[in-house]
Amino acid sequence: MIEKVKNTKVNRKEKIKAYIEIIRIPNSFMMGLAVLVGVLIANHEYFLNFRNYLTILSGFATGFFLTASSMVFNDYNDREIDLINQPSRAIPSKRIGEREALSYGILLSLIGIISSLYTGLYTFAIAILTFGIALLYNFWGKKTGLIGNFMVSYSVTIPLIYGAVMINSFTFKIMIFASMVFLTNTGREIIKGIADIAGDSVKGIRTIAVKYGAKRASIVASWFILVAVFLSFIPTITRMTGLLYFILVLAVDGILISSVLTILNKADKEIALLVKKRILFAMFLGLIAFSLSFV
């Protein structure tokens, strides 16, 4: 009898752990934070007024919970593949049932969408659109290659736009920064396709690397990234940003150009894995540059 009680306690802990694991808290937190970066870019003085903090919290909640729901639906959709590749994940390990996962994903989505209502109809519309694109990607877009890459880049970029729209301050500056993120992330997604070419071929995922080869994929990815590098100088030239942005963005551009040269020189799995990590770091540094662009 004592042993049976102990097992129940362990199962409860595992269940709670599984519910936390499946939403990928670092990813969800970063998307919530990206909404706040959008606010900071649009109007850094908005944070100085304490009365705005409920709006800010609602924006963070929308980014966090919609991303969390997307993570759950992603794992639900990949449950059969994960039985082979990632058997320890929440659904294939049976710590969360399939119906449970769907219910959990729907609940998280509702929290995110309801949070968006507090900040207005425009943000509500963006939240609904983003939720729809996330579902479309998980159940269809993932296998489409470049279209799927665009869907992922939309999801990564939209928090910046959402933050600006939330405070009624959508500007040319936000458009430039969002375009840079979209283009860079699309390049990164294409490079990820080079790293995953063997598995994607088996799963029928039609990435550029699968359809046209790793070398051509590296060229296409490089063009996306280099256009983003070009755009990064516009805020400085038009005096929308300060000196600190210029210094930080030079470092970002250096990493991106180095990544492009590396993948063009040798487009294989090992190099692609290295380069996609470099680009992710460059994007993180870019977010810091955006956040401090008013300095």
C-alpha positions as CSV (number, residue, x, y, z in Angstrom):
1,M,0.0,0.0,0.0
2,I,2.8,2.4,0.9
3,E,4.6,1.6,-2.4
4,K,1.4,2.3,-4.4
5,V,1.1,5.8,-2.8
6,K,4.7,6.6,-3.6
7,N,4.2,5.7,-7.2
8,T,1.1,8.0,-7.4
9,K,3.2,10.9,-6.1
10,V,5.9,10.2,-8.7
11,N,3.3,10.1,-11.5
12,R,1.9,13.5,-10.4
13,K,5.3,15.0,-10.5
14,E,6.0,13.6,-13.9
15,K,2.7,14.9,-15.1
16,I,3.4,18.4,-13.9
17,K,6.9,18.2,-15.4
18,A,5.5,17.1,-18.7
19,Y,3.0,20.0,-18.8
20,I,5.9,22.4,-18.3
21,E,8.3,20.7,-20.7
22,I,5.8,20.6,-23.6
23,I,5.4,24.4,-23.7
24,R,9.1,25.0,-24.0
25,I,9.2,27.8,-21.5
26,P,12.4,29.5,-22.9
27,N,10.8,29.8,-26.3
28,S,7.5,31.0,-25.0
29,F,9.2,33.5,-22.7
30,M,11.3,34.9,-25.5
31,M,8.2,35.5,-27.7
32,G,6.5,37.3,-24.8
33,L,9.7,39.3,-24.3
34,A,9.8,40.2,-28.0
35,V,6.4,41.9,-27.7
36,L,7.9,44.1,-25.0
37,V,10.9,44.8,-27.3
38,G,8.4,45.9,-29.9
39,V,6.9,48.4,-27.4
40,L,10.4,49.6,-26.5
41,I,11.3,50.2,-30.1
42,A,8.1,52.0,-30.8
43,N,8.1,54.2,-27.7
44,H,10.6,53.6,-24.9
45,E,8.9,56.2,-22.7
46,Y,5.7,54.0,-22.6
47,F,7.4,52.0,-19.8
48,L,7.8,55.0,-17.6
49,N,4.0,55.3,-16.9
50,F,2.9,52.8,-14.3
51,R,-0.6,52.8,-15.6
52,N,0.6,51.1,-18.8
53,Y,1.8,48.0,-17.1
54,L,-1.4,46.1,-17.3
55,T,-1.3,46.6,-21.1
56,I,2.4,45.5,-21.1
57,L,1.5,42.4,-19.1
58,S,-1.3,41.5,-21.4
59,G,1.0,41.8,-24.4
60,F,3.6,39.5,-22.8
61,A,0.8,37.0,-21.9
62,T,-0.4,36.9,-25.5
63,G,3.1,36.2,-26.9
64,F,3.8,33.7,-24.2
65,F,0.6,31.6,-24.3
66,L,0.2,31.6,-28.1
67,T,3.8,30.4,-28.5
68,A,3.2,27.8,-25.7
69,S,0.0,26.5,-27.5
70,S,2.0,26.3,-30.8
71,M,4.6,24.1,-29.0
72,V,1.9,21.8,-27.8
73,F,0.3,21.4,-31.2
74,N,3.7,20.9,-32.8
75,D,4.4,18.0,-30.4
76,Y,0.9,16.6,-31.1
77,N,1.4,16.7,-34.8
78,D,4.9,15.1,-34.5
79,R,3.8,12.4,-32.0
80,E,4.4,9.5,-34.4
81,I,7.8,10.7,-35.5
82,D,8.8,11.5,-31.9
83,L,8.1,7.8,-31.0
84,I,11.3,7.1,-33.0
85,N,13.3,10.3,-32.8
86,Q,12.3,11.8,-29.4
87,P,10.6,9.0,-27.3
88,S,11.2,10.9,-24.0
89,R,8.9,13.8,-25.0
90,A,5.7,14.3,-23.1
91,I,3.3,12.7,-25.6
92,P,5.2,9.6,-26.9
93,S,6.3,8.8,-23.3
94,K,2.6,8.8,-22.4
95,R,3.0,11.3,-19.6
96,I,0.4,13.4,-21.5
97,G,-2.3,11.7,-23.5
98,E,-3.1,12.8,-27.0
99,R,-6.6,14.2,-26.1
100,E,-5.0,15.9,-23.0
101,A,-2.4,17.6,-25.3
102,L,-5.1,18.9,-27.6
103,S,-7.2,20.2,-24.7
104,Y,-4.1,21.8,-23.2
105,G,-3.1,23.5,-26.5
106,I,-6.7,24.9,-26.9
107,L,-6.7,26.2,-23.3
108,L,-3.3,28.0,-23.8
109,S,-4.6,29.4,-27.1
110,L,-7.7,30.8,-25.5
111,I,-5.6,32.5,-22.7
112,G,-3.4,34.1,-25.3
113,I,-6.3,35.3,-27.5
114,I,-8.4,36.6,-24.5
115,S,-5.3,38.5,-23.3
116,S,-5.1,40.2,-26.7
117,L,-8.6,41.5,-26.4
118,Y,-7.6,43.7,-23.5
119,T,-5.3,45.7,-25.8
120,G,-7.8,46.3,-28.6
121,L,-9.4,44.9,-31.8
122,Y,-6.3,45.2,-33.9
123,T,-4.2,43.2,-31.5
124,F,-7.0,40.7,-31.2
125,A,-7.0,40.3,-35.0
126,I,-3.3,39.8,-35.1
127,A,-3.5,37.2,-32.3
128,I,-6.2,35.3,-34.3
129,L,-4.2,35.5,-37.5
130,T,-1.0,34.3,-35.7
131,F,-2.8,31.4,-34.1
132,G,-4.3,30.4,-37.5
133,I,-0.8,30.5,-39.2
134,A,0.7,28.5,-36.3
135,L,-2.0,25.8,-36.7
136,L,-1.6,25.8,-40.5
137,Y,2.2,25.4,-40.2
138,N,1.9,22.5,-37.7
139,F,-0.6,20.6,-39.7
140,W,0.4,21.5,-43.3
141,G,3.1,24.1,-43.8
142,K,5.9,22.2,-42.2
143,K,6.2,20.0,-45.3
144,T,6.0,22.8,-47.8
145,G,9.6,24.0,-47.6
146,L,9.9,27.7,-48.3
147,I,6.3,28.5,-47.5
148,G,6.8,26.8,-44.2
149,N,10.0,28.8,-43.7
150,F,8.0,32.0,-44.3
151,M,5.4,30.9,-41.7
152,V,8.1,30.4,-39.1
153,S,9.6,33.7,-39.8
154,Y,6.2,35.4,-39.6
155,S,5.8,33.9,-36.1
156,V,9.2,35.1,-35.0
157,T,8.7,38.6,-36.4
158,I,5.1,39.3,-35.4
159,P,5.8,40.0,-31.7
160,L,7.7,43.1,-32.6
161,I,4.8,44.4,-34.8
162,Y,2.3,43.3,-32.2
163,G,4.1,45.4,-29.5
164,A,4.0,48.5,-31.7
165,V,0.4,48.1,-32.7
166,M,-0.6,47.4,-29.1
167,I,0.4,51.0,-28.2
168,N,-0.8,52.6,-31.4
169,S,2.8,53.4,-32.6
170,F,3.4,51.3,-35.8
171,T,6.3,53.2,-37.5
172,F,8.7,52.9,-40.4
173,K,11.4,52.1,-37.9
174,I,9.4,49.0,-36.7
175,M,8.9,48.0,-40.3
176,I,12.6,48.0,-41.0
177,F,13.5,46.1,-37.9
178,A,10.7,43.5,-38.5
179,S,11.9,43.1,-42.1
180,M,15.4,42.4,-40.9
181,V,14.2,39.8,-38.5
182,F,12.0,38.1,-41.1
183,L,14.7,38.0,-43.7
184,T,17.4,36.8,-41.3
185,N,15.2,34.1,-39.8
186,T,14.1,32.9,-43.3
187,G,17.8,32.5,-44.2
188,R,18.4,30.6,-41.0
189,E,15.4,28.3,-41.6
190,I,16.7,27.4,-45.1
191,I,20.1,26.6,-43.5
192,K,18.4,24.4,-41.0
193,G,17.0,22.6,-44.0
194,I,20.6,21.8,-45.1
195,A,21.3,20.3,-41.7
196,D,18.1,18.2,-41.8
197,I,18.3,17.2,-45.4
198,A,18.5,13.4,-44.7
199,G,15.6,13.3,-42.3
200,D,13.5,15.7,-44.4
201,S,13.9,13.6,-47.5
202,V,12.5,10.6,-45.7
203,K,9.6,12.6,-44.1
204,G,8.7,14.2,-47.5
205,I,9.5,17.7,-46.3
206,R,10.1,19.7,-49.5
207,T,12.8,22.1,-48.3
208,I,15.0,24.0,-50.8
209,A,17.9,21.8,-49.8
210,V,15.9,18.6,-50.5
211,K,14.6,19.9,-53.9
212,Y,17.6,21.7,-55.3
213,G,20.6,20.6,-53.2
214,A,22.5,22.0,-50.3
215,K,24.7,24.4,-52.4
216,R,21.7,26.1,-54.0
217,A,20.0,26.3,-50.6
218,S,23.0,28.0,-49.1
219,I,23.0,30.6,-51.9
220,V,19.3,31.4,-51.4
221,A,19.7,31.6,-47.7
222,S,22.7,33.9,-48.1
223,W,20.7,36.4,-50.2
224,F,18.0,36.6,-47.6
225,I,20.6,37.3,-44.9
226,L,22.6,39.8,-47.0
227,V,19.4,41.9,-47.8
228,A,18.8,42.0,-44.0
229,V,22.4,43.3,-43.5
230,F,21.7,46.0,-46.1
231,L,18.5,47.1,-44.4
232,S,20.4,47.3,-41.0
233,F,22.1,50.5,-42.2
234,I,18.9,52.4,-43.1
235,P,18.0,53.4,-39.5
236,T,21.4,54.9,-39.0
237,I,21.4,56.7,-42.4
238,T,18.0,58.1,-41.7
239,R,18.9,59.1,-38.1
240,M,16.2,56.9,-36.5
241,T,18.7,55.4,-34.1
242,G,21.6,56.4,-32.0
243,L,25.3,55.5,-31.9
244,L,24.9,52.4,-29.7
245,Y,22.6,50.8,-32.2
246,F,25.2,51.4,-35.0
247,I,28.0,49.8,-32.9
248,L,25.9,46.8,-32.0
249,V,24.5,46.3,-35.5
250,L,28.1,46.3,-36.9
251,A,28.8,43.3,-34.6
252,V,25.6,41.6,-35.7
253,D,26.4,42.2,-39.4
254,G,29.9,40.9,-38.9
255,I,28.5,37.6,-37.5
256,L,25.9,37.4,-40.3
257,I,28.4,38.0,-43.1
258,S,30.9,35.5,-41.5
259,S,28.0,33.0,-41.4
260,V,27.2,33.5,-45.1
261,L,30.8,33.1,-46.1
262,T,31.1,29.9,-44.0
263,I,28.0,28.2,-45.5
264,L,28.8,29.2,-49.0
265,N,32.3,27.7,-48.6
266,K,31.0,24.4,-47.4
267,A,27.2,23.6,-47.3
268,D,27.0,20.4,-45.3
269,K,25.2,19.2,-42.1
270,E,28.0,20.0,-39.7
271,I,28.6,23.5,-41.0
272,A,24.9,24.2,-41.3
273,L,24.4,23.3,-37.6
274,L,27.3,25.6,-36.6
275,V,26.0,28.5,-38.8
276,K,22.4,28.3,-37.6
277,K,23.7,28.7,-34.0
278,R,25.8,31.7,-35.0
279,I,22.8,33.3,-36.7
280,L,20.6,32.7,-33.6
281,F,23.2,34.5,-31.5
282,A,23.3,37.4,-34.0
283,M,19.5,37.7,-33.9
284,F,19.6,37.8,-30.1
285,L,22.3,40.5,-30.3
286,G,20.1,42.3,-32.9
287,L,17.2,42.4,-30.4
288,I,19.5,44.1,-27.9
289,A,20.5,46.6,-30.6
290,F,16.8,47.2,-31.4
291,S,15.9,47.7,-27.7
292,L,18.7,50.3,-27.3
293,S,18.1,52.0,-30.6
294,F,16.9,55.2,-28.8
295,V,20.3,55.6,-27.0
